[in-house]
Amino acid sequence: MVNPVELLAPFAVAVAVAAATTPLSAKIAHALGAVDRPDERKVNRRHDIPLLGGIAVALGFFTGLSTALIVTGFHEDFRGHVEGQLLGSMILLGLGLVDDRRALSARTKLPFQIIAAAVAIFYGFRIDHLTDPVSLNVWYFPEPLVWIVTGLWIVGITNAMNLMDGLDGLASGIGAIIGLTLTFIAWQADQVVGVFVGVAFLGAVLGFLPYNFPPARIFLGDTGALFIGFNLSLLALEGYRKLSVLTFVVPLLALAVPLMDTALSIYRRLRRGGPIMAPDRQHIHHRLLDSEGSHRSAVLSIWFLTACFCVIAVSFTNLEGTAAVVFLVLVIVLTLRLLRNLGFFEIHDQPRRDTGGDGS
């Protein structure tokens, strides 16, 4: 089990570095012209808000991880996972930097996301089995299926967080809540690597969040949204335990809000008969912004919803057998009923376009 005192150093370093480098990231964004430019498609109406907040988050995370490596004595297993995480993260940081400057299409970004996922899988991040919650039988995947399933998970979560990055502080706050939950789950599973990675990630996001809370002084941009989504997907895999009940339900529940938003987006676009990558302005945060009337209220509402699902996820770590299945079905039914009552299954004929990103 991890000594809590050992976690203080990577957490504190990550917070301090992210907070200290956020103003520098804003200056770099202005110098490169990577700033938000409001138009009729976006929620944000303030001009020239810098977009490269992800640089500060990444610097905080990397220095926090470096500190964790020192604290753990450069354990070989830790180093292998960290190398894969750093390489994949660097690929997506580079992609995000270009995207925030030149606004790349979804089709252009997808191959780079797949490459980053492949790097992570190569270094040991993988979904290789499922467990029957009743009989406790374990089904192991053949190697090709491991790569396909894990790749879909990493790319899916990465894009889900990018889609959620639509209001000031939304993606960074959701990332912090989910990151805390997944770190606690890794703690329960006695996954030392996952705990240290999670603490460094949480510290980096929290160090940046005060600058990003509405009204934001800097946005994550795709640089930060892709980075946060990618690392959350890997953090979820750190707590992925063999022979556990309902093996992958817990991280799915923790990530329920961004995953629901993505699923609803695909559902809307298929219902319209258009491409699933076509943007619109019917995401969860847009609907809540219309109903709440302010950025801050909408953001806090989604943070609260995320926290509720995270509490449910943690509770599932203590459920076994039939009881786990019954409660899972109940959660799904109640969630679908809530989404229906809130009108999220309604399809508007003329959706407005959305490009993603803070305040968009």
HELIX and SHEET records of a PDB file:
HELIX    1   1 PRO A    4  LEU A   32  1                                  29    
HELIX    2   2 GLY A   53  VAL A   71  1                                  19    
HELIX    3   3 GLU A   76  ARG A  102  1                                  27    
HELIX    4   4 ALA A  106  PHE A  122  1                                  17    
HELIX    5   5 GLU A  143  MET A  164  1                                  22    
HELIX    6   6 LEU A  170  GLN A  188  1                                  19    
HELIX    7   7 VAL A  192  ASN A  212  1                                  21    
HELIX    8   8 GLY A  221  GLU A  238  1                                  18    
HELIX    9   9 VAL A  249  ALA A  254  1                                   6    
HELIX   10  10 ALA A  256  ARG A  272  1                                  17    
HELIX   11  11 ILE A  284  GLU A  292  1                                   9    
HELIX   12  12 HIS A  295  PHE A  316  1                                  22    
HELIX   13  13 GLY A  321  ASN A  341  1                                  21    
SHEET    1   A 2 HIS A 129  THR A 131  0                                        
SHEET    2   A 2 VAL A 138  TYR A 140 -1                                        
END                                                                             
